[in-house]
């Protein structure tokens, strides 16, 4: 019952009141309630309270999930605190909780927000090498591509980091490669944000591309030696 009251509370102070009432009655908050509070603190840019909440979870024997940590990363993004964001990503690893694409989207978006695109690219590269992100799909007979990456679920900044990573690696291999980039077509045939941003980036870099035949959501790049 308290979980419903907290989720429907009109403001944070009311939600905190219900939490205190729970504790007075000896009712132990569960992971959903703790994570809800972390998200609420993130929404008002109160990183300190969000961090206190996740530490309280651990003290009371409630193991945070990747969703809980993503809420903390959301608070770090809201306050533009890259140091704490990197700290919590490291804590996830220590606790054997694998960051998901939302975790990396949030961290990479934060890097770009503070004008550290180089760090954003490094974060993506490290995530791929550690298999936290695996964007590759079977490329056999897909428009003659040697490599195909699927950007579904990626933020625009993560998608751009992914394409830059593949361009760099393919160019370094010393042979011509065909890269397929699955971006999705978007609703009502309109150009989706990610596809548009990828095409814009390729144009700026002077990279030739085309849209796959019968699949406008797939961008094809031939990378010359």
C-alpha positions as CSV (number, residue, x, y, z in Angstrom):
1,X,0.0,0.0,0.0
2,X,2.8,2.4,0.9
3,X,4.4,1.7,-2.5
4,X,1.3,3.0,-4.3
5,X,1.1,6.0,-2.0
6,X,4.7,6.9,-2.7
7,X,4.4,6.4,-6.4
8,X,1.3,8.6,-6.5
9,X,2.5,11.3,-4.1
10,X,2.0,14.8,-5.4
11,X,5.5,15.9,-4.4
12,X,8.7,14.7,-2.8
13,X,8.0,15.8,0.7
14,X,4.8,13.8,0.7
15,X,6.6,10.7,-0.6
16,X,9.2,11.2,2.1
17,X,6.4,11.4,4.7
18,X,5.1,8.0,3.6
19,X,8.6,6.5,3.7
20,X,9.0,7.7,7.3
21,X,5.6,6.2,8.1
22,X,6.6,2.9,6.7
23,X,9.8,2.8,8.7
24,X,7.9,3.8,11.9
25,X,5.6,0.8,11.3
26,X,8.6,-1.5,10.8
27,X,7.9,-2.0,7.1
28,X,11.0,-2.4,5.1
29,X,11.2,-0.5,1.8
30,X,11.9,-2.7,-1.2
31,X,14.1,-2.0,-4.2
32,X,11.3,-0.4,-6.2
33,X,10.6,2.2,-3.5
34,X,14.3,3.0,-3.0
35,X,14.8,3.3,-6.8
36,X,11.7,5.5,-7.0
37,X,13.3,7.9,-4.5
38,X,16.6,8.0,-6.3
39,X,14.7,8.9,-9.5
40,X,12.8,11.6,-7.6
41,X,16.0,13.1,-6.3
42,X,17.5,13.0,-9.8
43,X,14.6,14.9,-11.1
44,X,15.4,17.8,-8.7
45,X,19.1,17.5,-9.2
46,X,19.8,16.4,-5.7
47,X,22.7,14.1,-6.2
48,X,23.7,14.0,-2.6
49,X,20.3,12.6,-1.5
50,X,20.2,10.1,-4.4
51,X,23.6,8.8,-3.3
52,X,22.5,8.6,0.4
53,X,19.5,6.6,-0.7
54,X,21.5,4.0,-2.6
55,X,23.9,3.7,0.3
56,X,21.0,3.2,2.7
57,X,19.7,0.4,0.4
58,X,23.0,-1.4,0.8
59,X,23.1,-0.8,4.6
60,X,19.7,-2.3,5.0
61,X,20.5,-5.4,2.9
62,X,18.6,-4.3,-0.3
63,X,20.9,-5.0,-3.2
64,X,20.7,-2.2,-5.9
65,X,19.9,-3.4,-9.4
66,X,21.1,-1.9,-12.7
67,X,17.9,0.2,-12.7
68,X,18.9,1.6,-9.3
69,X,22.4,2.5,-10.6
70,X,20.9,4.0,-13.8
71,X,18.8,6.3,-11.6
72,X,22.0,7.4,-9.8
73,X,23.7,8.0,-13.2
74,X,20.6,10.1,-14.2
75,X,21.3,12.2,-11.1
76,X,24.9,12.6,-12.1
77,X,23.9,13.7,-15.6
78,X,21.4,16.2,-14.1
79,X,24.2,17.8,-12.0
80,X,26.8,17.4,-14.8
81,X,29.0,15.5,-12.4
82,X,31.3,13.3,-14.5
83,X,33.5,12.2,-11.5
84,X,30.6,10.7,-9.6
85,X,29.2,9.2,-12.8
86,X,32.5,7.3,-13.4
87,X,32.6,6.4,-9.7
88,X,29.2,4.7,-9.9
89,X,30.0,2.9,-13.1
90,X,33.0,1.5,-11.3
91,X,30.9,0.5,-8.3
92,X,28.6,-1.4,-10.6
93,X,31.6,-3.4,-11.9
94,X,32.9,-4.1,-8.4
95,X,29.4,-5.4,-7.4
96,X,29.3,-7.6,-10.6
97,X,26.3,-5.6,-12.0
98,X,26.8,-5.2,-15.8
99,X,26.0,-1.7,-17.0
100,X,23.4,-1.8,-19.8
101,X,22.9,0.4,-22.9
102,X,21.0,3.0,-20.8
103,X,24.0,3.2,-18.4
104,X,26.3,4.0,-21.3
105,X,23.9,6.3,-23.0
106,X,23.7,8.4,-19.9
107,X,27.5,8.4,-19.3
108,X,28.3,9.2,-23.0
109,X,25.6,11.9,-23.1
110,X,27.2,13.4,-20.0
111,X,30.6,13.4,-21.6
112,X,29.3,15.2,-24.7
113,X,27.3,17.6,-22.5
114,X,30.5,18.8,-20.8
115,X,32.2,19.1,-24.2
116,X,34.4,16.0,-23.7
117,X,33.7,14.1,-26.9
118,X,37.1,12.4,-26.7
119,X,36.1,10.8,-23.4
120,X,32.8,9.8,-24.8
121,X,34.5,7.9,-27.6
122,X,36.9,6.3,-25.1
123,X,34.0,5.2,-22.9
124,X,32.3,3.6,-25.9
125,X,35.5,1.8,-27.1
126,X,36.1,0.5,-23.6
127,X,32.5,-0.8,-23.3
128,X,32.8,-2.7,-26.6
129,X,36.2,-4.2,-25.7
130,X,34.7,-5.3,-22.3
131,X,31.6,-6.7,-24.1
132,X,29.3,-4.5,-22.1
133,X,28.0,-3.2,-25.5
134,X,27.7,-5.6,-28.4
135,X,26.2,-3.9,-31.4
136,X,27.1,-6.5,-34.0
137,X,24.7,-8.5,-36.0
138,X,25.4,-11.4,-38.5
139,X,26.4,-9.7,-41.7
140,X,26.1,-12.7,-44.1
141,X,24.4,-11.6,-47.3
142,X,23.3,-8.2,-45.8
143,X,24.0,-5.9,-48.8
144,X,27.5,-7.4,-49.0
145,X,28.6,-5.8,-45.7
146,X,31.7,-7.1,-43.8
147,X,30.4,-5.5,-40.5
148,X,26.9,-4.6,-39.5
149,X,26.1,-2.6,-36.3
150,X,22.6,-2.1,-35.0
151,X,22.0,1.2,-33.2
152,X,18.6,0.5,-31.9
153,X,18.5,1.6,-28.2
154,X,21.5,3.9,-28.6
155,X,21.3,7.6,-27.9
156,X,22.4,9.8,-30.7
157,X,25.7,10.4,-29.0
158,X,26.4,6.7,-28.4
159,X,25.4,6.0,-32.0
160,X,27.9,8.6,-33.2
161,X,30.6,7.1,-31.0
162,X,29.8,3.6,-32.4
163,X,30.2,4.7,-36.0
164,X,33.4,6.6,-35.3
165,X,34.8,3.5,-33.6
166,X,34.0,1.3,-36.6
167,X,35.4,3.8,-39.1
168,X,38.6,4.0,-37.1
169,X,39.0,0.2,-36.8
170,X,38.1,-0.5,-40.4
171,X,40.5,2.2,-41.7
172,X,43.3,0.8,-39.5
173,X,42.8,-2.7,-40.9
174,X,44.5,-1.7,-44.1
175,X,41.8,-3.2,-46.5
176,X,38.5,-2.0,-48.0
177,X,35.5,-2.9,-45.9
178,X,31.8,-2.3,-46.2
179,X,30.1,-1.2,-43.0
180,X,26.3,-1.5,-42.5
181,X,24.7,0.8,-40.0
182,X,21.2,-0.1,-38.9
183,X,19.5,3.0,-37.6
184,X,15.8,2.4,-38.2
185,X,13.5,4.3,-40.5
186,X,11.4,6.2,-38.0
187,X,7.6,6.8,-37.9
188,X,5.6,7.6,-41.0
189,X,8.8,7.4,-43.2
190,X,10.2,10.5,-41.6
191,X,14.0,10.7,-41.3
192,X,14.7,9.7,-37.7
193,X,17.1,11.7,-35.5
194,X,19.8,9.0,-35.3
195,X,19.9,8.4,-39.0
196,X,20.0,12.1,-39.8
197,X,22.8,12.7,-37.3
198,X,24.9,9.8,-38.6
199,X,24.5,11.0,-42.2
200,X,25.4,14.6,-41.1
201,X,28.6,13.2,-39.3
202,X,29.6,11.2,-42.4
203,X,29.2,14.3,-44.6
204,X,31.3,16.4,-42.3
205,X,34.0,13.7,-42.4
206,X,33.8,13.4,-46.1
207,X,32.8,9.8,-45.9
208,X,30.7,8.5,-48.9
209,X,27.6,6.6,-48.0
210,X,24.3,5.3,-49.4
211,X,21.0,4.1,-48.1
212,X,20.4,0.4,-48.5
213,X,18.0,-0.6,-51.3
214,X,14.6,-1.4,-49.9
215,X,15.8,-0.5,-46.4
216,X,16.2,3.3,-45.9
217,X,16.9,2.7,-42.2
218,X,20.3,1.1,-43.1
219,X,23.2,3.3,-44.0
220,X,26.1,1.7,-46.0
221,X,29.6,3.0,-45.9
222,X,32.4,1.7,-48.1
223,X,35.7,2.3,-46.3
224,X,38.6,2.5,-48.7
225,X,42.1,1.4,-47.8
